Amino acid sequence: MRWDGQKTTGQPDGALPGLALAGLQRSVRTPEFAGVTFHEVHAKSALNKVPEASAMPFRWTVNPMRGCLHACTYCFARPTHEYLGLGPDEDFQTQIVVKTNVAEVLAAELRRRSWAHEHVALGTNTDPYQRAEGRYALMPGIIGALAHSGTPLSLLTKGTLLRRDLPLLVEAAGEVGVSVAVSLAIGDEELQQAMEPGTPTPRARLALIRAVRDAGLPCTVMVAPVMPWLTDSTDHLDGLFHDLAEAGASGVSVIPLHLRGPVRPLMLRWLAEHRPALVAKYRRLYGDGAYVPEEYRRWLSDRVRPLRRRHGLDLPEVPTTDPVVGGTAGVATPAPWRFRPRQAAEVPASLLPGAVTGAVRAGVVQPALF
């Protein structure tokens, strides 16, 4: 590995004092990622079970990293860094935990006789295709392990590095259900760069959507989060949906901003600096809670519904309690999809999954435990 010459021992420069990570092998810094420390660990497990009480239609996730270089101001996953004794603000985007052995551990877990080949979701917490994936290349092994074991998978990302693995995903789709979703909520590049400074531009993500579709895979888009007074206007949504349709998006889901725990003060701080007139409005709208009131959700649903139809971005629906993305009785969700090349190698029927409900839940994505 190119970083071997920068191996550190003891307390590395840039690592936080007292940081204790199970399986920590080394902490690394490199000029290519200025101000960021990567903590390389050997994980004992790769599969994370989603709590039974969760509304998610999947019960398993894989997160190859903790923390995210995207640095999205509103990121719902920021509080998960507190489980490590790290902060949800700067630490979340500068102290990145990398599970360097995640593919090997996952392959071993998938070989267990008890594994039922249930759907596994990627990108439910931090983005598996953030820039560091270009260095560590963990995803090819993860995709290969899932496909080889007959396990259906879904991906959600903002990272254009996904293009590198499109051939692997097409190959995997010949064996198991594969779903791909791209997150793109801000069409205005200036606003996007201010709120998501580490992410690819809207133009780059539109090109990614086209590449996924050109590869023969469906690609849904999560327009999430929609931010009150920032990205919820008809003009903004209509323009974004137009661009998504032009790029070939299979459909969209729309989710309003929620501000749980420490994300709320971070968002209010950003507003105070960039849009001070909105601070009082946000405080009134959210009150003491983390979610927009029901009235706003219904208002947004009414605004979004005709725009989705106008641009041909409706999706099949499955039951949900979220009224924004598909009305009070449904959420736009693609069915699991299997691509069949002419000479695709067939896997034994015993390894193929049964019916999978919602290969990608394009609804409220909640943090999964690592």
TISETOR-761851 format. One record per residue (C-alpha): residue number from 1; residue in one letter; x, y, z. Coordinates in nm, 4 decimals, decimal comma. Layout:
+-----+---------+----------+----------+----------+
| num | residuo |        x |        y |        z |
+-----+---------+----------+----------+----------+
| NUM |       A |        X |        Y |        Z |
...
+-----+---------+----------+----------+----------+
END
This chain:
+-----+---------+----------+----------+----------+
| num | residuo |        x |        y |        z |
+-----+---------+----------+----------+----------+
|   1 |       M |   0,0000 |   0,0000 |   0,0000 |
|   2 |       R |   0,1317 |   0,3448 |  -0,0886 |
|   3 |       W |   0,0879 |   0,4694 |   0,2670 |
|   4 |       D |   0,3188 |   0,2071 |   0,4204 |
|   5 |       G |   0,5989 |   0,4612 |   0,4462 |
|   6 |       Q |   0,3790 |   0,6780 |   0,6637 |
|   7 |       K |   0,3024 |   0,4070 |   0,9176 |
|   8 |       T |   0,2814 |   0,5445 |   1,2690 |
|   9 |       T |   0,3260 |   0,3910 |   1,6096 |
|  10 |       G |   0,2081 |   0,5037 |   1,9507 |
|  11 |       Q |   0,0000 |   0,8217 |   1,9484 |
|  12 |       P |   0,0067 |   0,9447 |   1,5864 |
|  13 |       D |   0,0207 |   1,3089 |   1,4965 |
|  14 |       G |  -0,3331 |   1,4142 |   1,4166 |
|  15 |       A |  -0,5085 |   1,1357 |   1,6038 |
|  16 |       L |  -0,7227 |   1,2418 |   1,8931 |
|  17 |       P |  -0,5779 |   1,1978 |   2,2434 |
|  18 |       G |  -0,7223 |   0,8955 |   2,4196 |
|  19 |       L |  -0,8804 |   0,7524 |   2,1038 |
|  20 |       A |  -0,9387 |   0,3841 |   2,1648 |
|  21 |       L |  -1,0582 |   0,1747 |   1,8720 |
|  22 |       A |  -1,0944 |  -0,2016 |   1,8855 |
|  23 |       G |  -0,8630 |  -0,3642 |   1,6332 |
|  24 |       L |  -0,6717 |  -0,0425 |   1,5578 |
|  25 |       Q |  -0,3724 |  -0,1227 |   1,3364 |
|  26 |       R |  -0,2412 |   0,2242 |   1,2636 |
|  27 |       S |  -0,3447 |   0,5851 |   1,2070 |
|  28 |       V |  -0,2408 |   0,7508 |   0,8828 |
|  29 |       R |  -0,2293 |   1,1011 |   0,7377 |
|  30 |       T |  -0,1468 |   1,1946 |   0,3784 |
|  31 |       P |  -0,1165 |   1,5248 |   0,1893 |
|  32 |       E |  -0,3876 |   1,4088 |  -0,0523 |
|  33 |       F |  -0,6388 |   1,4299 |   0,2337 |
|  34 |       A |  -0,5214 |   1,7378 |   0,4197 |
|  35 |       G |  -0,6369 |   1,7550 |   0,7797 |
|  36 |       V |  -0,7821 |   1,4026 |   0,7761 |
|  37 |       T |  -0,6643 |   1,1091 |   0,9844 |
|  38 |       F |  -0,7519 |   0,7555 |   0,8755 |
|  39 |       H |  -0,7698 |   0,5000 |   1,1548 |
|  40 |       E |  -0,7223 |   0,1570 |   0,9998 |
|  41 |       V |  -0,8852 |  -0,1190 |   1,2013 |
|  42 |       H |  -0,9362 |  -0,4929 |   1,1736 |
|  43 |       A |  -1,3070 |  -0,5473 |   1,2221 |
|  44 |       K |  -1,4412 |  -0,8572 |   1,3942 |
|  45 |       S |  -1,7685 |  -0,8406 |   1,2024 |
|  46 |       A |  -1,8978 |  -0,6825 |   0,8836 |
|  47 |       L |  -2,2707 |  -0,7519 |   0,8837 |
|  48 |       N |  -2,4756 |  -0,5189 |   1,1033 |
|  49 |       K |  -2,8254 |  -0,6201 |   1,2039 |
|  50 |       V |  -3,0871 |  -0,3459 |   1,1875 |
|  51 |       P |  -3,3039 |  -0,3317 |   1,5019 |
|  52 |       E |  -3,6331 |  -0,5183 |   1,4675 |
|  53 |       A |  -3,8238 |  -0,2019 |   1,5600 |
|  54 |       S |  -3,6864 |  -0,0186 |   1,2570 |
|  55 |       A |  -3,9208 |   0,0586 |   0,9668 |
|  56 |       M |  -3,6507 |  -0,0352 |   0,7181 |
|  57 |       P |  -3,7424 |  -0,3218 |   0,4809 |
|  58 |       F |  -3,3940 |  -0,4695 |   0,5193 |
|  59 |       R |  -3,2360 |  -0,6186 |   0,8281 |
|  60 |       W |  -2,8681 |  -0,6148 |   0,7373 |
|  61 |       T |  -2,6174 |  -0,3472 |   0,6395 |
|  62 |       V |  -2,2453 |  -0,3224 |   0,5730 |
|  63 |       N |  -2,0498 |  -0,0034 |   0,6470 |
|  64 |       P |  -1,6840 |  -0,0257 |   0,5389 |
|  65 |       M |  -1,6001 |   0,3101 |   0,7007 |
|  66 |       R |  -1,7145 |   0,5283 |   0,9874 |
|  67 |       G |  -1,7174 |   0,9022 |   0,9420 |
|  68 |       C |  -1,7467 |   1,0657 |   0,6002 |
|  69 |       L |  -1,5402 |   1,3016 |   0,3886 |
|  70 |       H |  -1,8527 |   1,4384 |   0,2210 |
|  71 |       A |  -1,8881 |   1,6761 |   0,5185 |
|  72 |       C |  -2,2597 |   1,7362 |   0,4558 |
|  73 |       T |  -2,3828 |   1,9898 |   0,7096 |
|  74 |       Y |  -2,7157 |   1,8117 |   0,7586 |
|  75 |       C |  -2,5881 |   1,4506 |   0,7684 |
|  76 |       F |  -2,8116 |   1,2346 |   0,9887 |
|  77 |       A |  -2,5223 |   0,9938 |   1,0572 |
|  78 |       R |  -2,3068 |   1,2470 |   1,2420 |
|  79 |       P |  -2,4272 |   1,1373 |   1,5891 |
|  80 |       T |  -2,2923 |   0,7844 |   1,5298 |
|  81 |       H |  -1,9374 |   0,9165 |   1,5744 |
|  82 |       E |  -2,0214 |   0,9827 |   1,9373 |
|  83 |       Y |  -2,0248 |   0,6059 |   1,9939 |
|  84 |       L |  -1,6483 |   0,6236 |   1,9453 |
|  85 |       G |  -1,6021 |   0,9137 |   2,1832 |
|  86 |       L |  -1,5559 |   1,1437 |   1,8834 |
|  87 |       G |  -1,7447 |   1,4602 |   1,7949 |
|  88 |       P |  -2,0257 |   1,4833 |   1,5377 |
|  89 |       D |  -1,8836 |   1,7975 |   1,3781 |
|  90 |       E |  -1,5197 |   1,8210 |   1,2661 |
|  91 |       D |  -1,4287 |   1,4745 |   1,3937 |
|  92 |       F |  -1,6968 |   1,3138 |   1,1787 |
|  93 |       Q |  -1,5316 |   1,4444 |   0,8617 |
|  94 |       T |  -1,1652 |   1,4349 |   0,9683 |
|  95 |       Q |  -1,1351 |   1,1198 |   1,1826 |
|  96 |       I |  -1,2268 |   0,8353 |   0,9469 |
|  97 |       V |  -1,2311 |   0,4754 |   1,0636 |
|  98 |       V |  -1,1527 |   0,2290 |   0,7844 |
|  99 |       K |  -1,2271 |  -0,1433 |   0,8198 |
| 100 |       T |  -0,9439 |  -0,2664 |   0,6024 |
| 101 |       N |  -1,0409 |  -0,6338 |   0,6340 |
| 102 |       V |  -1,4148 |  -0,5828 |   0,5837 |
| 103 |       A |  -1,4396 |  -0,7842 |   0,2591 |
| 104 |       E |  -1,2646 |  -1,0878 |   0,4069 |
| 105 |       V |  -1,4715 |  -1,0786 |   0,7248 |
| 106 |       L |  -1,7924 |  -1,0367 |   0,5250 |
| 107 |       A |  -1,7103 |  -1,3335 |   0,3004 |
| 108 |       A |  -1,6574 |  -1,5506 |   0,6088 |
| 109 |       E |  -1,9864 |  -1,4391 |   0,7622 |
| 110 |       L |  -2,1754 |  -1,5100 |   0,4404 |
| 111 |       R |  -2,0388 |  -1,8670 |   0,4363 |
| 112 |       R |  -2,2053 |  -1,9498 |   0,7658 |
| 113 |       R |  -2,4768 |  -2,2124 |   0,7407 |
| 114 |       S |  -2,7045 |  -1,9844 |   0,9407 |
| 115 |       W |  -2,6895 |  -1,7077 |   0,6783 |
| 116 |       A |  -3,0314 |  -1,6821 |   0,5094 |
| 117 |       H |  -2,9215 |  -1,4725 |   0,2102 |
| 118 |       E |  -3,1277 |  -1,1739 |   0,3192 |
| 119 |       H |  -3,0971 |  -0,8406 |   0,1442 |
| 120 |       V |  -2,7950 |  -0,6308 |   0,2503 |
| 121 |       A |  -2,7947 |  -0,2520 |   0,2164 |
| 122 |       L |  -2,4849 |  -0,0376 |   0,1579 |
| 123 |       G |  -2,4787 |   0,3373 |   0,2096 |
| 124 |       T |  -2,7341 |   0,3488 |   0,4897 |
| 125 |       N |  -2,4974 |   0,5397 |   0,7151 |
| 126 |       T |  -2,1738 |   0,6784 |   0,5732 |
| 127 |       D |  -2,1137 |   0,6688 |   0,1994 |
| 128 |       P |  -1,9227 |   0,3595 |   0,0784 |
| 129 |       Y |  -1,8001 |   0,5578 |  -0,2235 |
| 130 |       Q |  -1,6574 |   0,8586 |  -0,0425 |
| 131 |       R |  -1,3174 |   0,9647 |  -0,1779 |
| 132 |       A |  -1,1179 |   0,7366 |   0,0507 |
| 133 |       E |  -1,2623 |   0,4342 |  -0,1285 |
| 134 |       G |  -1,0322 |   0,5262 |  -0,4162 |
| 135 |       R |  -0,7387 |   0,4496 |  -0,1880 |
| 136 |       Y |  -0,8675 |   0,1505 |   0,0030 |
| 137 |       A |  -1,0762 |  -0,0195 |  -0,2714 |
| 138 |       L |  -1,2984 |  -0,2066 |  -0,0257 |
| 139 |       M |  -1,6156 |  -0,2142 |  -0,2342 |
| 140 |       P |  -1,5099 |  -0,4583 |  -0,5102 |
| 141 |       G |  -1,4470 |  -0,7259 |  -0,2475 |
| 142 |       I |  -1,7746 |  -0,6476 |  -0,0717 |
| 143 |       I |  -1,9776 |  -0,6644 |  -0,3935 |
| 144 |       G |  -1,8039 |  -0,9861 |  -0,4941 |
| 145 |       A |  -1,8629 |  -1,1503 |  -0,1573 |
| 146 |       L |  -2,2343 |  -1,0669 |  -0,1613 |
| 147 |       A |  -2,2892 |  -1,1786 |  -0,5198 |
| 148 |       H |  -2,0880 |  -1,4988 |  -0,4827 |
| 149 |       S |  -2,2915 |  -1,5964 |  -0,1761 |
| 150 |       G |  -2,6263 |  -1,5343 |  -0,3477 |
| 151 |       T |  -2,7073 |  -1,2308 |  -0,1343 |
| 152 |       P |  -2,9109 |  -0,9456 |  -0,2907 |
| 153 |       L |  -2,7728 |  -0,5977 |  -0,2352 |
| 154 |       S |  -2,8543 |  -0,2309 |  -0,2711 |
| 155 |       L |  -2,6314 |   0,0761 |  -0,2912 |
| 156 |       L |  -2,6974 |   0,4390 |  -0,2067 |
| 157 |       T |  -2,4244 |   0,6929 |  -0,2783 |
| 158 |       K |  -2,3276 |   1,0470 |  -0,3700 |
| 159 |       G |  -1,9882 |   0,9261 |  -0,4875 |
| 160 |       T |  -1,9021 |   0,9177 |  -0,8564 |
| 161 |       L |  -1,6398 |   0,6533 |  -0,7795 |
| 162 |       L |  -1,9281 |   0,4087 |  -0,8188 |
| 163 |       R |  -1,8566 |   0,4222 |  -1,1933 |
| 164 |       R |  -1,5415 |   0,2199 |  -1,1344 |
| 165 |       D |  -1,7477 |  -0,0730 |  -1,0084 |
| 166 |       L |  -2,0307 |  -0,0679 |  -1,2633 |
| 167 |       P |  -1,8942 |  -0,3761 |  -1,4453 |
| 168 |       L |  -1,8878 |  -0,5628 |  -1,1141 |
| 169 |       L |  -2,2444 |  -0,4576 |  -1,0359 |
| 170 |       V |  -2,3678 |  -0,5664 |  -1,3783 |
| 171 |       E |  -2,1963 |  -0,9010 |  -1,3265 |
| 172 |       A |  -2,3452 |  -0,9294 |  -0,9779 |
| 173 |       A |  -2,6902 |  -0,8484 |  -1,1151 |
| 174 |       G |  -2,6635 |  -1,1658 |  -1,3223 |
| 175 |       E |  -2,6683 |  -1,3622 |  -0,9998 |
| 176 |       V |  -2,8617 |  -1,1655 |  -0,7383 |
| 177 |       G |  -3,0976 |  -0,8715 |  -0,7029 |
| 178 |       V |  -2,9067 |  -0,5444 |  -0,7343 |
| 179 |       S |  -3,0406 |  -0,1934 |  -0,6815 |
| 180 |       V |  -2,8535 |   0,1338 |  -0,7262 |
| 181 |       A |  -2,9617 |   0,4726 |  -0,5953 |
| 182 |       V |  -2,7889 |   0,8109 |  -0,6156 |
| 183 |       S |  -2,8484 |   1,0877 |  -0,3637 |
| 184 |       L |  -2,8952 |   1,4320 |  -0,5197 |
| 185 |       A |  -3,1062 |   1,6908 |  -0,3394 |
| 186 |       I |  -2,9525 |   2,0255 |  -0,4353 |
| 187 |       G |  -2,9535 |   2,1379 |  -0,7967 |
| 188 |       D |  -2,7928 |   2,4768 |  -0,7304 |
| 189 |       E |  -2,4169 |   2,4168 |  -0,7411 |
| 190 |       E |  -2,3239 |   2,7153 |  -0,5236 |
| 191 |       L |  -2,5598 |   2,6045 |  -0,2469 |
| 192 |       Q |  -2,4570 |   2,2425 |  -0,2891 |
| 193 |       Q |  -2,0888 |   2,3203 |  -0,2465 |
| 194 |       A |  -2,1616 |   2,5313 |   0,0618 |
| 195 |       M |  -2,3639 |   2,2551 |   0,2294 |
| 196 |       E |  -2,1830 |   1,9469 |   0,0941 |
| 197 |       P |  -1,8249 |   2,0639 |   0,0395 |
| 198 |       G |  -1,6777 |   1,7155 |   0,0012 |
| 199 |       T |  -1,9283 |   1,5787 |  -0,2495 |
| 200 |       P |  -1,9264 |   1,5677 |  -0,6302 |
| 201 |       T |  -2,1149 |   1,8478 |  -0,8008 |
| 202 |       P |  -2,4724 |   1,8031 |  -0,9228 |
| 203 |       R |  -2,3418 |   1,7813 |  -1,2796 |
| 204 |       A |  -2,1052 |   1,5013 |  -1,1837 |
| 205 |       R |  -2,3831 |   1,3067 |  -1,0137 |
| 206 |       L |  -2,6144 |   1,3524 |  -1,3111 |
| 207 |       A |  -2,3373 |   1,2039 |  -1,5248 |
| 208 |       L |  -2,3161 |   0,9144 |  -1,2771 |
| 209 |       I |  -2,6882 |   0,8489 |  -1,3166 |
| 210 |       R |  -2,6431 |   0,8386 |  -1,6933 |
| 211 |       A |  -2,3524 |   0,5966 |  -1,6575 |
| 212 |       V |  -2,5561 |   0,3627 |  -1,4363 |
| 213 |       R |  -2,8420 |   0,3659 |  -1,6866 |
| 214 |       D |  -2,6037 |   0,3166 |  -1,9804 |
| 215 |       A |  -2,4697 |   0,0092 |  -1,8021 |
| 216 |       G |  -2,8219 |  -0,1341 |  -1,8111 |
| 217 |       L |  -2,9043 |  -0,0896 |  -1,4434 |
| 218 |       P |  -3,2004 |   0,1062 |  -1,3059 |
| 219 |       C |  -3,1029 |   0,4086 |  -1,0982 |
| 220 |       T |  -3,3380 |   0,5723 |  -0,8527 |
| 221 |       V |  -3,2593 |   0,9085 |  -0,6959 |
| 222 |       M |  -3,3090 |   1,0160 |  -0,3390 |
| 223 |       V |  -3,3928 |   1,3858 |  -0,3318 |
| 224 |       A |  -3,3053 |   1,4040 |   0,0332 |
| 225 |       P |  -3,3079 |   1,6052 |   0,2355 |
| 226 |       V |  -3,5380 |   1,8752 |   0,1038 |
| 227 |       M |  -3,4600 |   2,1826 |   0,3147 |
| 228 |       P |  -3,7320 |   2,4342 |   0,3997 |
| 229 |       W |  -3,6885 |   2,7722 |   0,2263 |
| 230 |       L |  -3,3672 |   2,6489 |   0,0641 |
| 231 |       T |  -3,4610 |   2,3694 |  -0,1756 |
| 232 |       D |  -3,8385 |   2,3255 |  -0,1430 |
| 233 |       S |  -3,9517 |   2,5824 |  -0,4002 |
| 234 |       T |  -4,1419 |   2,4679 |  -0,7070 |
| 235 |       D |  -3,8747 |   2,6190 |  -0,9318 |
| 236 |       H |  -3,5925 |   2,4318 |  -0,7610 |
| 237 |       L |  -3,7723 |   2,0969 |  -0,7484 |
| 238 |       D |  -3,9047 |   2,1268 |  -1,1026 |
| 239 |       G |  -3,5601 |   2,2110 |  -1,2370 |
| 240 |       L |  -3,3963 |   1,9281 |  -1,0446 |
| 241 |       F |  -3,6577 |   1,6738 |  -1,1534 |
| 242 |       H |  -3,6149 |   1,7876 |  -1,5142 |
| 243 |       D |  -3,2399 |   1,7273 |  -1,4937 |
| 244 |       L |  -3,2906 |   1,3887 |  -1,3270 |
| 245 |       A |  -3,5348 |   1,2803 |  -1,5951 |
| 246 |       E |  -3,2942 |   1,3956 |  -1,8666 |
| 247 |       A |  -3,0208 |   1,1875 |  -1,7035 |
| 248 |       G |  -3,2440 |   0,8807 |  -1,7153 |
| 249 |       A |  -3,3336 |   0,8419 |  -1,3481 |
| 250 |       S |  -3,5744 |   0,5534 |  -1,2908 |
| 251 |       G |  -3,7679 |   0,7466 |  -1,0271 |
| 252 |       V |  -3,7275 |   0,9735 |  -0,7266 |
| 253 |       S |  -3,8077 |   0,9761 |  -0,3588 |
| 254 |       V |  -3,8333 |   1,2962 |  -0,1582 |
| 255 |       I |  -3,7609 |   1,3310 |   0,2126 |
| 256 |       P |  -3,7712 |   1,6519 |   0,4189 |
| 257 |       L |  -3,4816 |   1,7509 |   0,6393 |
| 258 |       H |  -3,4751 |   1,6096 |   0,9905 |
| 259 |       L |  -3,2477 |   1,7422 |   1,2637 |
| 260 |       R |  -3,1811 |   1,4802 |   1,5270 |
| 261 |       G |  -2,9507 |   1,5371 |   1,8206 |
| 262 |       P |  -2,6304 |   1,7315 |   1,7483 |
| 263 |       V |  -2,7212 |   1,7815 |   1,3823 |
| 264 |       R |  -2,9694 |   2,0511 |   1,4838 |
| 265 |       P |  -2,7154 |   2,2994 |   1,6301 |
| 266 |       L |  -2,4788 |   2,2311 |   1,3415 |
| 267 |       M |  -2,7495 |   2,3166 |   1,0900 |
| 268 |       L |  -2,8548 |   2,6267 |   1,2814 |
| 269 |       R |  -2,4923 |   2,7378 |   1,2966 |
| 270 |       W |  -2,4635 |   2,6975 |   0,9190 |
| 271 |       L |  -2,7819 |   2,8978 |   0,8683 |
| 272 |       A |  -2,6589 |   3,1735 |   1,0987 |
| 273 |       E |  -2,3492 |   3,2096 |   0,8804 |
| 274 |       H |  -2,5003 |   3,1639 |   0,5351 |
| 275 |       R |  -2,8744 |   3,2341 |   0,5631 |
| 276 |       P |  -2,9282 |   3,4244 |   0,8915 |
| 277 |       A |  -3,2851 |   3,5251 |   0,8014 |
| 278 |       L |  -3,3855 |   3,1571 |   0,8140 |
| 279 |       V |  -3,2689 |   3,0798 |   1,1676 |
| 280 |       A |  -3,5875 |   3,2012 |   1,3357 |
| 281 |       K |  -3,8012 |   3,0307 |   1,0710 |
| 282 |       Y |  -3,6298 |   2,6959 |   1,1316 |
| 283 |       R |  -3,6711 |   2,7302 |   1,5059 |
| 284 |       R |  -4,0437 |   2,7942 |   1,4613 |
| 285 |       L |  -4,0916 |   2,5164 |   1,2078 |
| 286 |       Y |  -3,9091 |   2,2450 |   1,4027 |
| 287 |       G |  -3,9989 |   2,3677 |   1,7502 |
| 288 |       D |  -3,8434 |   2,1359 |   2,0063 |
| 289 |       G |  -3,8531 |   1,8353 |   1,7750 |
| 290 |       A |  -3,6301 |   1,6826 |   1,5096 |
| 291 |       Y |  -3,8889 |   1,6536 |   1,2341 |
| 292 |       V |  -4,0978 |   1,8952 |   1,0331 |
| 293 |       P |  -4,4648 |   1,9062 |   1,1390 |
| 294 |       E |  -4,7249 |   1,6993 |   0,9583 |
| 295 |       E |  -4,8636 |   2,0088 |   0,7869 |
| 296 |       Y |  -4,5317 |   2,0740 |   0,6161 |
| 297 |       R |  -4,4970 |   1,7120 |   0,5091 |
| 298 |       R |  -4,8388 |   1,7179 |   0,3465 |
| 299 |       W |  -4,7653 |   2,0530 |   0,1831 |
| 300 |       L |  -4,4408 |   1,9158 |   0,0397 |
| 301 |       S |  -4,6136 |   1,5968 |  -0,0742 |
| 302 |       D |  -4,8762 |   1,8010 |  -0,2598 |
| 303 |       R |  -4,6018 |   2,0054 |  -0,4259 |
| 304 |       V |  -4,3909 |   1,7061 |  -0,5251 |
| 305 |       R |  -4,6630 |   1,4720 |  -0,6549 |
| 306 |       P |  -4,7469 |   1,6547 |  -0,9807 |
| 307 |       L |  -4,3803 |   1,7279 |  -1,0491 |
| 308 |       R |  -4,2926 |   1,3612 |  -1,0270 |
| 309 |       R |  -4,5736 |   1,2746 |  -1,2650 |
| 310 |       R |  -4,4788 |   1,5561 |  -1,5051 |
| 311 |       H |  -4,1262 |   1,4256 |  -1,5393 |
| 312 |       G |  -4,2117 |   1,0544 |  -1,5375 |
| 313 |       L |  -4,0326 |   0,9895 |  -1,2088 |
| 314 |       D |  -4,3004 |   0,7957 |  -1,0235 |
| 315 |       L |  -4,2090 |   0,4617 |  -0,8690 |
| 316 |       P |  -4,4081 |   0,1589 |  -0,7543 |
| 317 |       E |  -4,5211 |   0,1922 |  -0,3960 |
| 318 |       V |  -4,5003 |  -0,0190 |  -0,0849 |
| 319 |       P |  -4,6706 |   0,0558 |   0,2483 |
| 320 |       T |  -4,5200 |   0,3277 |   0,4632 |
| 321 |       T |  -4,6175 |   0,5898 |   0,7138 |
| 322 |       D |  -4,4256 |   0,8630 |   0,5307 |
| 323 |       P |  -4,6703 |   1,0836 |   0,3384 |
| 324 |       V |  -4,4116 |   1,2837 |   0,1465 |
| 325 |       V |  -4,2671 |   1,0400 |  -0,1005 |
| 326 |       G |  -4,5745 |   0,8568 |  -0,2156 |
| 327 |       G |  -4,8845 |   0,9755 |  -0,0343 |
| 328 |       T |  -5,0053 |   0,8517 |   0,3015 |
| 329 |       A |  -5,0226 |   0,4930 |   0,1797 |
| 330 |       G |  -4,7039 |   0,4485 |  -0,0130 |
| 331 |       V |  -4,3380 |   0,5197 |  -0,0619 |
| 332 |       A |  -4,1701 |   0,5169 |  -0,3985 |
| 333 |       T |  -3,9530 |   0,2080 |  -0,3979 |
| 334 |       P |  -3,7979 |   0,0084 |  -0,6811 |
| 335 |       A |  -3,8420 |  -0,3655 |  -0,6842 |
| 336 |       P |  -3,5285 |  -0,5807 |  -0,6562 |
| 337 |       W |  -3,3814 |  -0,6098 |  -1,0004 |
| 338 |       R |  -3,1869 |  -0,8889 |  -1,1643 |
| 339 |       F |  -3,0012 |  -0,8329 |  -1,4906 |
| 340 |       R |  -2,9639 |  -1,1461 |  -1,7026 |
| 341 |       P |  -2,6787 |  -1,1361 |  -1,9556 |
| 342 |       R |  -2,7081 |  -1,3975 |  -2,2298 |
| 343 |       Q |  -2,4264 |  -1,6065 |  -2,0885 |
| 344 |       A |  -2,4700 |  -1,5235 |  -1,7229 |
| 345 |       A |  -2,3546 |  -1,7975 |  -1,4906 |
| 346 |       E |  -2,6543 |  -1,9334 |  -1,3027 |
| 347 |       V |  -2,6186 |  -1,9889 |  -0,9304 |
| 348 |       P |  -2,7836 |  -2,2880 |  -0,7633 |
| 349 |       A |  -3,1493 |  -2,2335 |  -0,6820 |
| 350 |       S |  -3,0754 |  -2,3012 |  -0,3180 |
| 351 |       L |  -2,8589 |  -1,9891 |  -0,3063 |
| 352 |       L |  -3,1053 |  -1,7581 |  -0,4724 |
| 353 |       P |  -3,3045 |  -1,5329 |  -0,2387 |
| 354 |       G |  -3,6785 |  -1,5461 |  -0,2261 |
| 355 |       A |  -3,8944 |  -1,2411 |  -0,2791 |
| 356 |       V |  -3,7236 |  -0,9346 |  -0,1364 |
| 357 |       T |  -3,9415 |  -0,6419 |  -0,0363 |
| 358 |       G |  -3,7863 |  -0,3140 |  -0,1423 |
| 359 |       A |  -3,4305 |  -0,3651 |  -0,2623 |
| 360 |       V |  -3,3701 |   0,0000 |  -0,1894 |
| 361 |       R |  -3,5887 |   0,1769 |   0,0581 |
| 362 |       A |  -3,6079 |   0,5235 |  -0,0873 |
| 363 |       G |  -3,7562 |   0,6537 |   0,2320 |
| 364 |       V |  -3,6188 |   0,7715 |   0,5649 |
| 365 |       V |  -3,2774 |   0,6122 |   0,6018 |
| 366 |       Q |  -3,1846 |   0,5670 |   0,9641 |
| 367 |       P |  -2,8352 |   0,5129 |   1,1015 |
| 368 |       A |  -2,7383 |   0,1484 |   1,1358 |
| 369 |       L |  -2,5115 |   0,0327 |   1,4133 |
| 370 |       F |  -2,1604 |  -0,0606 |   1,3133 |
+-----+---------+----------+----------+----------+
END
